[in-house]
């Protein structure tokens, strides 16, 4: 993962960025330490945003481009989202 993952995200395609905006994701960040990756974004409807991101044409092509950078399991199943247990707006 490492440098290739970081470089890919530093050079994220405009269409991928637009897909996130169109899906309703705001304040999107990704952190990586070793092979552990944590992502965060804000949205109004978590299920709708997750679905729109996953089904976006740019996201599908992005997954193909990251083949060999991310583990195949992640690319096949998509991201895991733990349940939210606390929020203060």
C-alpha positions as CSV (number, residue, x, y, z in Angstrom):
1,X,0.0,0.0,0.0
2,X,2.3,2.8,1.2
3,X,3.6,5.4,-1.2
4,X,1.5,4.2,-4.2
5,X,-1.7,4.6,-2.2
6,X,-0.6,8.1,-0.9
7,X,0.4,9.2,-4.4
8,X,-2.8,7.9,-6.0
9,X,-4.9,9.9,-3.5
10,X,-2.7,13.0,-3.8
11,X,-3.5,12.9,-7.5
12,X,-7.2,11.9,-7.2
13,X,-9.0,12.5,-10.5
14,X,-11.3,15.5,-10.7
15,X,-14.1,13.0,-11.6
16,X,-13.6,11.1,-8.4
17,X,-13.7,14.3,-6.4
18,X,-16.9,15.4,-8.2
19,X,-18.4,12.0,-7.5
20,X,-17.9,12.6,-3.8
21,X,-19.5,16.0,-4.1
22,X,-22.5,14.7,-6.1
23,X,-23.0,11.9,-3.6
24,X,-23.3,14.4,-0.8
25,X,-20.0,13.8,0.9
26,X,-18.5,16.8,2.7
27,X,-15.3,17.3,4.6
28,X,-13.9,14.0,3.3
29,X,-10.5,12.9,4.7
30,X,-8.4,9.8,4.6
31,X,-5.7,8.9,7.1
32,X,-3.2,6.0,6.7
33,X,-0.7,4.4,9.0
34,X,1.0,1.4,7.5
35,X,-1.7,-0.7,6.0
36,X,-4.5,0.7,8.2
37,X,-6.6,3.3,6.5
38,X,-9.3,5.4,8.1
39,X,-11.7,7.6,6.1
40,X,-14.2,10.2,7.3
41,X,-16.8,12.3,5.7
42,X,-20.0,14.2,6.6
43,X,-23.3,13.8,4.8
44,X,-27.0,14.2,5.3
45,X,-28.0,10.6,4.4
46,X,-25.3,8.0,5.1
47,X,-26.9,5.1,3.2
48,X,-27.7,7.2,0.1
49,X,-24.2,8.8,0.1
50,X,-22.5,5.4,0.5
51,X,-24.5,4.0,-2.4
52,X,-24.0,7.0,-4.7
53,X,-20.2,6.8,-4.1
54,X,-20.0,3.1,-4.7
55,X,-22.1,3.2,-7.9
56,X,-20.5,6.2,-9.4
57,X,-18.8,5.6,-12.8
58,X,-15.7,7.5,-11.6
59,X,-15.5,5.3,-8.4
60,X,-15.7,2.1,-10.5
61,X,-12.8,3.3,-12.7
62,X,-10.9,4.5,-9.6
63,X,-11.2,1.0,-8.1
64,X,-9.7,-0.5,-11.3
65,X,-6.9,2.0,-11.2
66,X,-6.1,1.1,-7.5
67,X,-5.9,-2.6,-8.3
68,X,-2.6,-3.8,-6.9
69,X,-2.4,-0.8,-4.5
70,X,-5.3,-1.9,-2.2
71,X,-6.0,-5.4,-1.1
72,X,-8.4,-7.2,-3.5
73,X,-10.9,-7.8,-0.7
74,X,-11.4,-4.1,-0.2
75,X,-11.8,-3.4,-3.9
76,X,-14.4,-6.3,-4.1
77,X,-16.5,-5.6,-1.1
78,X,-16.1,-1.8,-0.8
79,X,-15.4,0.1,2.3
80,X,-16.6,-0.9,5.7
81,X,-18.4,1.7,7.8
82,X,-18.6,1.1,11.6
83,X,-21.9,2.2,13.3
84,X,-21.9,5.7,14.6
85,X,-22.2,5.6,18.4
86,X,-21.9,9.3,19.2
87,X,-22.2,12.6,17.5
88,X,-22.3,16.2,18.6
89,X,-23.1,18.8,15.9
